[in-house]
Amino acid sequence: MTTFEYRLPQERRVVTDFPGPRSTALAERRTAVVGAGVASTLPVYVADADGGVVVDVDGNSLIDLGAGIAVTTVGASNPAVVAAVQDQVAHFTHTCFMIAPYEGYIEVAEKLAELTPGDHAKRSVLFNSGAEAVENAVKIARHATGRDAVVVFDHAYHGRTNLTMALTAKSMPYKHGFGPFAPEVYRAPMSYPFREGLNADGSPITGEQAAARAISIIEKQVGASNVAAILIEPIQGEGGFIVPAEGFLPALAEWSTANGVVFIADEVQSGFTRTGDWFASEHEGVVPDLITMAKGIAGGMPLAAVTGRADLIDAVHPGGLGGTYGGNPVACAAALASIDQMKTLDLNARAREIERTVTSRLNALAGEVDIIGEIRGRGAMLAIEMVKGDGREPNPDATKAVAALALAAGVIVLTCGTYGNVIRLLPPLVISDELLDEALDILQESIRTVAMEN
């Protein structure tokens, strides 16, 4: 990463217990007016954020290993993004692209055509959230193919709208009590190397074998001619940062092409330099028919997109896609500045540097303690799967305990996973080496402490 100037001191500073008095007061106000269904991971309230730190209202400065769930890739107050937003706000905040269009939307679409995999003709449509992008990708696939069925995978997370809840695998907290869900959604087994069985000869199940297993189920239970789309996260996010075995994604993409099925890559969490490439699909040379994007696209401003084959997207009749705020001009300005920062700072290379630093330290730690089942991920999308003893039984209690100890020491880490037993690391890619090392010191010590108690 080239030189990056920070606005706030890049330091860990703990001056109160968590939550501090001002955060406690805000929590009381919140209880009176905010719905209980909206939960927060941290008990502190934010006053400022920059680079690799989040500062709360009580003056604590926390090292950020979450980036707002992979959103603030370029930092939470990147000066180039701030300047672009301020300039756009001074001109106009909204006209609705469906009413009075503007150049920023077109510029973002041009960038997405350049950055996404494949050299085919592409089109883009902009939205507000990842769930919106996924839902509209499904609409496009169904319209273009004239088919209804959508295949998703175990451990998948795709959003919180009615359709995307149907696409999501995990019930609590995302689906419980919210049904009935949209029909014609079918689930196939994912390639999850850490939790796969073995072949008869004791060898690991390969990506190709896992894909053949999924395809067999699709063909028998759904029928290839009924499938509009296969929808998959190249690296699963909320499900546990599951990286499928090599060969799994290419085999599914090849089958999709052969059967007229739209292959949709949900890159909402894995896109925009997070994994060391612009998109995680690139790792094995997969060229999706459609890609859904959000999170890291616009430096924290709400923006999402579907980009893909022109013939698919243009098959939808005029007026069939859109939304009042989709491609908001301020969000588009933020996206253009964020993408430029990713290029200027070479954040793909920075993500790979972070991977080397984190994995070398955590793999060494895994040899010391028996509660780490696996270290996995790619780039700055990394995970620690916590287990009981020296086996594979999920250990959600240890996972929660590690996150709590890290927070008490001033480090934000997130948890995830179907079994609630995965610590996920998503630092802003502009975090300094010194701050990252300090955060890893604390994370390692937290894991050692919990391991001694288990």
C-alpha positions as CSV (number, residue, x, y, z in Angstrom):
1,M,0.0,0.0,0.0
2,T,1.3,3.4,-0.9
3,T,1.5,6.1,1.9
4,F,-1.9,6.8,3.5
5,E,-2.5,9.8,5.7
6,Y,-4.7,9.2,8.7
7,R,-6.9,11.9,10.3
8,L,-7.2,10.2,13.7
9,P,-4.3,8.8,15.8
10,Q,-4.0,5.1,14.8
11,E,-3.9,3.8,18.4
12,R,-5.7,1.5,20.7
13,R,-6.9,3.5,23.7
14,V,-9.1,2.1,26.5
15,V,-10.2,4.7,29.0
16,T,-13.5,3.3,30.4
17,D,-15.1,-0.1,30.9
18,F,-17.4,-1.2,28.1
19,P,-19.9,0.4,27.8
20,G,-18.8,3.7,29.2
21,P,-21.2,6.2,30.7
22,R,-22.1,8.0,27.5
23,S,-22.7,4.7,25.7
24,T,-24.8,3.6,28.6
25,A,-26.9,6.7,28.4
26,L,-27.4,6.2,24.6
27,A,-28.4,2.6,25.2
28,E,-31.1,3.8,27.6
29,R,-32.4,6.2,25.0
30,R,-32.3,3.5,22.3
31,T,-34.4,1.1,24.4
32,A,-37.2,3.7,24.5
33,V,-37.4,4.3,20.7
34,V,-35.5,1.7,18.6
35,G,-37.1,-1.7,17.8
36,A,-35.8,-4.6,19.8
37,G,-35.4,-6.7,16.7
38,V,-32.4,-4.5,15.6
39,A,-29.5,-5.9,17.5
40,S,-25.9,-4.6,17.8
41,T,-22.7,-6.6,18.3
42,L,-20.9,-3.9,20.4
43,P,-22.3,-2.2,23.5
44,V,-20.5,1.1,22.5
45,Y,-21.7,4.0,20.4
46,V,-19.4,5.5,17.7
47,A,-18.4,9.1,17.6
48,D,-15.6,8.9,14.9
49,A,-13.7,6.4,12.8
50,D,-10.7,6.6,10.5
51,G,-8.2,4.1,9.0
52,G,-8.1,1.2,11.3
53,V,-9.7,2.7,14.4
54,V,-13.3,3.3,15.7
55,V,-13.6,5.9,18.5
56,D,-16.6,5.7,20.8
57,V,-18.5,8.5,22.5
58,D,-16.5,7.9,25.8
59,G,-13.2,8.4,24.1
60,N,-12.1,4.8,23.7
61,S,-10.2,4.1,20.5
62,L,-10.8,0.5,19.2
63,I,-8.8,-1.3,16.6
64,D,-11.3,-2.3,13.9
65,L,-11.1,-5.8,12.5
66,G,-14.7,-5.7,11.2
67,A,-14.9,-2.8,8.8
68,G,-18.6,-2.5,9.2
69,I,-18.9,-6.1,7.8
70,A,-16.4,-5.6,4.9
71,V,-17.8,-2.1,4.0
72,T,-15.1,0.4,4.9
73,T,-12.4,-1.2,2.8
74,V,-10.8,2.2,2.1
75,G,-11.4,3.5,5.6
76,A,-14.5,4.9,7.3
77,S,-13.6,8.5,6.5
78,N,-11.2,8.2,3.5
79,P,-10.5,11.8,2.5
80,A,-11.0,11.2,-1.2
81,V,-14.4,9.7,-0.6
82,V,-15.3,12.5,1.8
83,A,-14.3,15.1,-0.8
84,A,-16.3,13.4,-3.6
85,V,-19.4,13.2,-1.4
86,Q,-19.1,16.8,-0.3
87,D,-18.8,18.0,-3.9
88,Q,-21.8,16.0,-5.0
89,V,-24.0,17.0,-2.1
90,A,-23.2,20.7,-3.0
91,H,-24.7,20.1,-6.4
92,F,-27.7,17.8,-5.9
93,T,-28.5,14.9,-3.6
94,H,-31.2,13.2,-5.7
95,T,-33.2,13.4,-8.9
96,C,-34.0,9.7,-9.3
97,F,-32.2,8.1,-12.2
98,M,-35.5,6.8,-13.5
99,I,-36.8,10.4,-13.8
100,A,-33.8,12.7,-14.5
101,P,-30.6,10.7,-15.1
102,Y,-27.0,11.8,-14.4
103,E,-23.5,11.0,-15.4
104,G,-22.4,9.4,-12.1
105,Y,-24.6,6.4,-12.6
106,I,-23.2,5.8,-16.0
107,E,-19.6,6.2,-14.8
108,V,-20.1,3.6,-12.1
109,A,-21.6,1.2,-14.7
110,E,-18.6,1.8,-16.9
111,K,-16.2,1.0,-14.0
112,L,-18.1,-2.2,-13.2
113,A,-17.9,-3.3,-16.8
114,E,-14.2,-2.8,-16.7
115,L,-13.5,-4.5,-13.3
116,T,-15.8,-7.5,-13.3
117,P,-14.5,-10.8,-14.8
118,G,-15.0,-11.5,-18.5
119,D,-14.6,-9.5,-21.7
120,H,-18.1,-9.9,-23.0
121,A,-20.6,-7.1,-23.4
122,K,-22.0,-6.1,-20.0
123,R,-24.7,-4.0,-18.5
124,S,-25.3,-2.9,-14.9
125,V,-28.2,-1.8,-12.8
126,L,-27.7,0.0,-9.5
127,F,-29.6,-0.5,-6.2
128,N,-29.2,0.3,-2.5
129,S,-28.4,-2.9,-0.7
130,G,-26.9,-6.4,-1.3
131,A,-30.3,-8.0,-0.7
132,E,-31.8,-5.8,-3.4
133,A,-29.1,-6.7,-5.8
134,V,-29.5,-10.4,-5.2
135,E,-33.3,-10.2,-5.6
136,N,-33.0,-8.3,-8.8
137,A,-30.4,-10.8,-10.2
138,V,-32.9,-13.5,-9.6
139,K,-35.6,-11.5,-11.4
140,I,-33.3,-11.0,-14.3
141,A,-32.4,-14.7,-14.5
142,R,-36.1,-15.8,-14.3
143,H,-37.1,-13.3,-16.9
144,A,-34.3,-14.1,-19.4
145,T,-34.7,-17.9,-19.1
146,G,-38.4,-18.2,-18.6
147,R,-37.8,-20.6,-15.8
148,D,-38.6,-20.4,-12.1
149,A,-36.3,-22.5,-9.9
150,V,-33.3,-21.0,-8.1
151,V,-30.6,-23.2,-6.6
152,V,-28.7,-22.0,-3.5
153,F,-26.4,-23.8,-1.1
154,D,-26.1,-24.9,2.5
155,H,-24.7,-22.2,4.8
156,A,-25.6,-19.5,2.3
157,Y,-26.5,-15.9,3.3
158,H,-28.2,-13.7,0.7
159,G,-30.2,-11.1,2.6
160,R,-33.3,-10.3,4.7
161,T,-36.1,-9.6,2.2
162,N,-38.7,-12.3,1.7
163,L,-37.1,-13.8,-1.3
164,T,-33.5,-13.5,0.0
165,M,-34.6,-15.0,3.4
166,A,-35.8,-18.0,1.3
167,L,-32.3,-18.0,-0.3
168,T,-30.6,-17.8,3.0
169,A,-29.9,-21.1,4.9
170,K,-29.7,-20.1,8.5
171,S,-33.0,-19.8,10.4
172,M,-32.1,-17.9,13.6
173,P,-32.0,-15.0,13.5
174,Y,-32.7,-14.3,9.9
175,K,-35.7,-16.4,9.0
176,H,-37.3,-17.6,12.3
177,G,-41.0,-16.5,12.5
178,F,-41.0,-14.6,9.2
179,G,-42.4,-17.2,6.8
180,P,-44.0,-18.2,4.5
181,F,-41.1,-17.6,2.1
182,A,-40.9,-17.3,-1.6
183,P,-41.3,-20.6,-3.5
184,E,-39.2,-22.3,-6.1
185,V,-36.0,-22.1,-4.1
186,Y,-33.9,-25.3,-3.8
187,R,-30.8,-26.0,-1.6
188,A,-27.8,-28.1,-2.6
189,P,-24.8,-29.2,-0.5
190,M,-21.9,-26.9,-0.3
191,S,-18.2,-27.8,-0.5
192,Y,-17.1,-27.3,3.1
193,P,-13.6,-28.9,3.2
194,F,-13.2,-28.7,7.0
195,R,-16.5,-30.5,7.5
196,E,-16.5,-32.9,4.5
197,G,-16.3,-36.6,4.9
198,L,-13.5,-38.6,3.1
199,N,-13.5,-40.9,0.1
200,A,-13.3,-44.7,0.8
201,D,-9.5,-44.6,0.3
202,G,-9.2,-41.8,2.9
203,S,-8.5,-39.0,0.5
204,P,-10.2,-35.6,0.8
205,I,-13.4,-35.0,-1.3
206,T,-12.3,-32.8,-4.2
207,G,-14.1,-29.7,-5.5
208,E,-15.1,-31.6,-8.6
209,Q,-16.6,-34.4,-6.5
210,A,-18.5,-32.0,-4.3
211,A,-19.8,-30.3,-7.4
212,A,-20.9,-33.6,-8.9
213,R,-22.8,-34.3,-5.7
214,A,-24.6,-31.0,-5.9
215,I,-25.3,-31.4,-9.6
216,S,-26.8,-34.9,-9.0
217,I,-29.2,-33.5,-6.4
218,I,-30.2,-30.6,-8.7
219,E,-30.8,-32.8,-11.7
220,K,-32.8,-35.4,-9.6
221,Q,-34.8,-33.1,-7.4
222,V,-35.3,-30.0,-9.5
223,G,-34.4,-30.9,-13.1
224,A,-31.9,-28.9,-15.1
225,S,-34.5,-27.6,-17.6
226,N,-36.4,-26.0,-14.7
227,V,-33.5,-24.1,-13.2
228,A,-33.3,-20.4,-13.9
229,A,-30.2,-19.7,-11.8
230,I,-27.5,-21.1,-9.5
231,L,-26.7,-18.5,-6.9
232,I,-23.6,-18.9,-4.8
233,E,-21.1,-16.9,-2.8
234,P,-17.6,-17.7,-4.1
235,I,-16.5,-17.5,-0.4
236,Q,-19.5,-17.8,1.9
237,G,-19.8,-14.9,4.3
238,E,-22.2,-15.3,7.2
239,G,-22.2,-19.0,6.8
240,G,-18.6,-19.1,8.2
241,F,-16.2,-17.8,5.5
242,I,-16.3,-21.1,3.9
243,V,-13.9,-21.5,1.0
244,P,-15.0,-24.3,-1.4
245,A,-12.4,-26.8,-2.5
246,E,-10.6,-25.9,-5.8
247,G,-12.7,-27.0,-8.8
248,F,-16.1,-26.7,-7.1
249,L,-17.0,-23.3,-8.6
250,P,-15.7,-24.0,-12.1
251,A,-17.6,-27.2,-12.3
252,L,-20.8,-25.6,-11.3
253,A,-20.3,-22.7,-13.8
254,E,-19.5,-25.2,-16.6
255,W,-22.7,-27.2,-15.8
256,S,-24.7,-24.0,-15.8
257,T,-23.5,-22.9,-19.2
258,A,-24.2,-26.4,-20.6
259,N,-27.7,-26.3,-19.3
260,G,-28.8,-22.7,-20.0
261,V,-28.7,-21.9,-16.3
262,V,-27.7,-18.4,-15.2
263,F,-24.6,-18.6,-12.9
264,I,-24.9,-15.8,-10.3
265,A,-21.9,-15.0,-8.1
266,D,-23.0,-13.2,-4.9
267,E,-19.9,-11.0,-4.3
268,V,-21.6,-8.7,-1.9
269,Q,-19.1,-9.4,0.9
270,S,-16.1,-10.8,-1.1
271,G,-15.9,-8.1,-3.8
272,F,-13.8,-5.0,-4.3
273,T,-10.3,-6.1,-3.4
274,R,-11.4,-7.9,-0.2
275,T,-9.9,-11.2,-1.2
276,G,-6.8,-9.9,-3.0
277,D,-8.6,-9.7,-6.4
278,W,-11.3,-7.4,-7.5
279,F,-13.7,-10.3,-7.1
280,A,-13.3,-13.7,-5.5
281,S,-14.5,-15.4,-8.7
282,E,-11.3,-14.5,-10.3
283,H,-9.2,-16.9,-8.2
284,E,-10.2,-19.9,-10.3
285,G,-11.0,-17.9,-13.5
286,V,-14.7,-18.2,-13.1
287,V,-16.7,-15.7,-15.3
288,P,-20.2,-15.4,-13.8
289,D,-23.2,-14.5,-15.9
290,L,-24.3,-12.1,-13.3
291,I,-22.5,-10.6,-10.3
292,T,-24.1,-9.0,-7.3
293,M,-22.2,-6.4,-5.4
294,A,-22.6,-4.0,-2.4
295,K,-20.7,-3.4,0.9
296,G,-17.2,-2.3,-0.2
297,I,-18.3,-0.7,-3.4
298,A,-18.8,2.9,-2.0
299,G,-16.8,3.5,1.1
300,G,-19.8,3.2,3.4
301,M,-22.4,4.9,1.3
302,P,-25.4,2.7,0.4
303,L,-25.0,1.4,-3.1
304,A,-25.3,-2.0,-4.7
305,A,-25.2,-3.4,-8.3
306,V,-26.0,-6.2,-10.6
307,T,-23.5,-6.5,-13.4
308,G,-23.5,-9.1,-16.1
309,R,-24.2,-10.3,-19.6
310,A,-25.8,-7.7,-21.7
311,D,-28.2,-10.2,-23.3
312,L,-29.5,-11.3,-19.9
313,I,-30.0,-7.8,-18.4
314,D,-31.3,-6.2,-21.6
315,A,-33.9,-9.0,-21.9
316,V,-35.9,-7.2,-19.1
317,H,-38.5,-4.7,-20.5
318,P,-37.9,-1.0,-19.8
319,G,-39.2,-0.1,-16.4
320,G,-38.8,-3.6,-15.1
321,L,-35.8,-2.8,-13.0
322,G,-35.0,0.2,-10.8
323,G,-36.0,1.9,-7.6
324,T,-36.4,5.4,-6.3
325,Y,-32.9,5.6,-4.6
326,G,-31.1,3.1,-6.8
327,G,-27.8,4.6,-7.9
328,N,-28.2,7.7,-5.8
329,P,-25.8,10.4,-7.1
330,V,-24.0,10.8,-3.7
331,A,-23.4,7.1,-3.4
332,C,-22.2,7.0,-7.0
333,A,-19.7,9.7,-6.3
334,A,-18.5,7.8,-3.2
335,A,-18.1,4.6,-5.3
336,L,-16.1,6.3,-8.0
337,A,-13.7,7.8,-5.4
338,S,-13.5,4.4,-3.5
339,I,-12.6,2.5,-6.7
340,D,-10.0,5.1,-7.5
341,Q,-8.5,4.7,-4.0
342,M,-8.5,0.9,-4.4
343,K,-6.4,1.3,-7.5
344,T,-4.2,4.1,-6.3
345,L,-3.4,2.3,-3.0
346,D,-3.2,-1.1,-4.7
347,L,-5.5,-2.6,-2.1
348,N,-5.5,-6.0,-3.9
349,A,-1.8,-6.3,-3.0
350,R,-2.5,-5.0,0.5
351,A,-5.2,-7.6,1.0
352,R,-2.6,-10.3,0.1
353,E,-0.1,-8.8,2.5
354,I,-2.7,-8.9,5.3
355,E,-3.4,-12.5,4.5
356,R,0.3,-13.4,4.9
357,T,0.6,-11.6,8.2
358,V,-2.6,-12.9,9.7
359,T,-2.3,-16.5,8.6
360,S,1.3,-16.9,9.5
361,R,0.6,-15.8,13.1
362,L,-2.7,-17.7,13.5
363,N,-1.4,-20.9,12.0
364,A,1.4,-20.8,14.6
365,L,-1.1,-20.3,17.3
366,A,-3.2,-23.2,16.1
367,G,-0.3,-25.5,16.9
368,E,-0.4,-24.3,20.5
369,V,-4.1,-24.6,21.4
370,D,-6.7,-27.2,20.7
371,I,-9.7,-25.0,20.2
372,I,-8.7,-23.9,16.7
373,G,-10.1,-26.2,14.1
374,E,-9.1,-24.3,11.0
375,I,-7.6,-21.0,9.8
376,R,-9.1,-20.2,6.4
377,G,-10.0,-17.5,3.9
378,R,-8.4,-15.4,1.3
379,G,-6.9,-11.9,1.3
380,A,-8.4,-9.9,4.1
381,M,-11.5,-12.1,4.4
382,L,-10.2,-14.6,7.0
383,A,-11.7,-16.8,9.6
384,I,-10.9,-19.0,12.7
385,E,-13.2,-21.9,13.2
386,M,-13.4,-22.7,16.9
387,V,-13.9,-26.3,18.0
388,K,-14.1,-28.3,21.2
389,G,-11.1,-30.3,22.4
390,D,-9.0,-31.6,19.5
391,G,-11.9,-32.4,17.2
392,R,-14.5,-30.8,15.0
393,E,-17.4,-30.2,17.3
394,P,-18.4,-26.5,17.0
395,N,-17.5,-24.3,20.0
396,P,-19.7,-21.2,19.9
397,D,-19.1,-20.5,23.6
398,A,-15.4,-20.2,23.1
399,T,-16.0,-18.0,20.0
400,K,-18.2,-15.6,22.0
401,A,-15.6,-15.5,24.9
402,V,-12.7,-14.7,22.5
403,A,-14.7,-11.8,20.9
404,A,-15.6,-10.5,24.4
405,L,-12.0,-10.6,25.7
406,A,-10.8,-8.9,22.5
407,L,-13.3,-6.1,22.9
408,A,-12.5,-5.6,26.5
409,A,-8.9,-5.0,25.4
410,G,-9.9,-2.6,22.6
411,V,-10.2,-4.8,19.5
412,I,-13.3,-5.3,17.4
413,V,-13.8,-8.8,15.9
414,L,-16.9,-10.3,14.4
415,T,-18.4,-13.8,14.7
416,C,-20.4,-15.8,12.2
417,G,-21.0,-19.3,11.0
418,T,-24.0,-21.7,10.8
419,Y,-22.9,-23.1,14.2
420,G,-21.9,-19.7,15.6
421,N,-18.3,-20.9,16.0
422,V,-16.3,-18.7,13.6
423,I,-14.3,-15.6,14.3
424,R,-14.1,-13.5,11.1
425,L,-11.5,-10.9,10.4
426,L,-12.3,-8.1,8.0
427,P,-10.0,-5.2,8.7
428,P,-10.1,-2.1,6.6
429,L,-7.4,-2.6,4.0
430,V,-5.9,0.8,4.9
431,I,-5.1,-0.4,8.5
432,S,-1.4,0.1,9.3
433,D,1.0,-2.8,9.9
434,E,1.6,-1.6,13.5
435,L,-2.1,-1.5,14.3
436,L,-2.8,-4.9,12.7
437,D,0.1,-6.5,14.6
438,E,-1.2,-5.0,17.9
439,A,-4.7,-6.4,17.2
440,L,-3.3,-9.8,16.5
441,D,-1.3,-9.8,19.7
442,I,-4.6,-9.2,21.6
443,L,-6.5,-11.7,19.6
444,Q,-3.9,-14.4,20.1
445,E,-3.8,-13.7,23.9
446,S,-7.6,-13.8,24.0
447,I,-7.6,-17.2,22.3
448,R,-4.9,-18.6,24.6
449,T,-6.9,-17.4,27.6
450,V,-10.1,-19.1,26.4
451,A,-8.2,-22.3,25.5
452,M,-6.8,-22.6,29.0
453,E,-10.4,-22.4,30.4
454,N,-11.8,-25.0,28.0
